Amino acid sequence: FRSRRCSFESEGSKKSLPRRESVKMGHGQDALRNVLRAYSFYDTDVGYCQGMNFIAAMFLTFLSEEESFWLLVVVMNKEPYKLRDLFGEEMSGTHEVLYIAEKLIDKFLPELSRHLEEQGIHVSMFITQWLVTLYVSEFPFDLVARVWDAFLVEGWKVVYRVMLALLEHSSKDILGMQFEQILHYYKEFPSMAKGKAIMTASLKIALKTKHIQKYATEWRRHAGSG
């Protein structure tokens, strides 16, 4: 089936599966292959892009092949999810998500934002894979399951809230670090995230839908004028 390698992938995304017990088994590999092949036939414009495998594999830990396929169809194509744009040829959704993320960090974590800028670090250097796979490829299953439970109800607001909570949690360490230390820290950081604590902290962040909509509108206006 049609397969292509997307430019947002990191070393972590080259692994064929998330580290989940139910997909380590041989039949798990076959089930994942079947779901991704079915989607590539369903949506020939997108086909299969690396990164989708993490999401499909996570579904397979809870659902049958057929249920996983139809849930993948829904989150790829329907509001309030619309992951399809993240994996299209132009990756327009990825650029928009990263723009919104950067603006939200500026607004809610200004000290961290300034420090990263002073060190020459753009947030896309470490959060792209977090957001494109909605944390599935990098973080412990305890956090991933909680994020997706909420995402299927609320959509992207949850993803940004969790991002801000993770960065807020890391800021006390990061503010004393320089370029190489920061990149190394964020490489190791996902494995240390505690799902319940991060989700609780995320609910205390005063993020509103209007904030996301504002920055999404800004991006689309900018992209349209380009």
N, C-alpha and C positions, 0 to 999 in steps of 0.2 A: 504494500500500500504506500501511498505517497508519504514520504518522510522528508523533513528538512530541518536543518540545524539553525536555531534562532540566535541572534547575536547577543541576547541578554543572558545566555546560559553561563553558569559558573562551573568550576570543577565539580561542585556538589551535584549539579544537575546531570552530569555525565553518568552517574550511577543509574542503573536501569530501574530501580525501585526504591521507595522509601524503606526505612528499616522497620518493617511491621511484621509480626510473627505470621499473620495469616497470608502474607504474600511471599514469604520466604520459601514456602513449599512449592514443589514443582508445578502443581496445578494452578498455583497463583500466577506464575509467569504466563501460562497459557491463557488464563482468564483475562489478564491484562492485555495481552496481545489481541485477543478477540474483541475486547471493548474498543481499543484504539483503532483497530482495522475497521470495525463497524462505523465508528465515527468518521473515519477518513472517507468512507463511501457516502455517508450521510451528508457531509459538508465538504465537497470536493475543492472548494476555494481555499479552505484552511488546511484540509488534509490532516496530517499529524505533525506537530511541532514539539520538540523536546521541551519538557516542562509540563505538558498535559499528562505525561505518564505518572507524575507524582499525585496529581489530583485524582485520576482514574484509579490508581492503586489504593488511595485512601478510601474511596467509595467501596472498593471491593472488600475492605475489612469489615464492612457492615451489611453489604447488599449482594444480591446475586448479579451475575453478568448482565442480564437484561435490565435489571433495576439500575445498575451502575451506568449502563449506556444511556438510559433515558434521563437520569439525573445529570449526566455530563451534557446531554443536549440542552437541558434546561439552563444550567449555570453558564453555558457558553453563549446562549442566544437570548435569554429572557431577562427582563428587568426584575429585580434591581441588581442583577449580577453582571451580565454582558461581558463574560471573560473572552469572548471571541475576538474582540479588537486587540487583546493583548498578544494574540498569536497570529494575526494576519500578516500579510507580506510587508505592509508599511509599519506594523506595530504601533499604530496611532494611539491605541489605548494605553500602551506602556508609557509612551511619552507623556500622555495626559496624567496618568496616575503618579508618575514621578514629579511632575510639575506641582500637582496638588500636595503631594507629600512634602516637598521642599517648602512650600508656602505655609503649610500647617506647622512645620517645625519652626520656621521663623516666628510664627505667631505665638505658639504655645511654649516653646523652649528656646527663647531668644539667646540666652547665654551660651547654650550648647551650639546653637546655629552659628554664632559669631566665632566661637572657638574652632569649630570645624573649618570655617572659611579662612580663618587666620592660618590654619595648618595646611591649607590647600587641598582640603578633602571635600569632595562633593558627595552628598548623601547617596547618589546613585551607585557609588563605589561599593556600598555594602547592603543597601536595602532593596535593590532591584529584585533579587531572587526571593527575598521575603515576600514582597508584594505580588509578584507575578504568579507565584504558586500559592499565595495566601498562606504562607508559613509552612506548608507541608514538606518542602524539600530540606529545610534547615533545622526545624525546631522539634522538641520532644512531643510525642503523641498526646500527652496530657494537655498541652497548650493547643495543639492543632485541633483536637476534637472539640474543645471548648469554643475556639474561634469559629469553626464551621457550623456548630450548632447555632451560634448567634448570627453568622453570616447568612444562613439560609432563611432566617427570619427578617433580618434588618438590611442586608446588603453591605455595601462598601463602607458605610460609616463605622462598622465594627472593625474592619481591617485597619483604617486610619487611627482609630482609638487605641488599638492594641500596639500599633507602631509607636505612637506617642508614649504609651506606658512603658514599652521596652526601652526607648531612648531616654526617658526620664529616669528609669531605674539605673541605666548605665552612666548617666551624666556625672554622678559624683566621682566616678573613676576617670572618665574621659577628660574632664576639665584640667587634670594635671598631666596629661599625656601629650606627646608630639606625634607627628605624622605616622611613622612606622609602628609605633606603639599602639596607636589608635586602630590602624588596619588589622594588626595582629589581634587586638582585643576583640574586635567585632567578628573576626573569623572564629574565635572560640566562644563568643558570647551566647549564641543560640542554645548550645547544649546545657547552659546553666539556667535557662529560663524556667521558672516555676509557674505552671499553668494557672492555678487558682489565684496566686498572688498577683500575677500580671492582669488577669481578667478583672479582679477586684479593683486594682489601681486604675484600669482603663475606664471604669464606670465613674470615676471621680473627675475625669477630664471633661471640661465644659465644651466639648465639641458639638456643634450644631450642624444640621444638614445644610443650613444656609451658608456656612463657611465653605463646605465642599462645593456647593453649587456656584458660589462666587468664583472660586479659583478654576473650576471647570469651565465656566463661561469665559474667564480671562484667557485660558489656554486655547479654547476653540476660536475665539476672536483673533488671537495671535496666529494660530495655525492657518486660519482662513485668509489672513492678510498676507501670509508668506506664500 
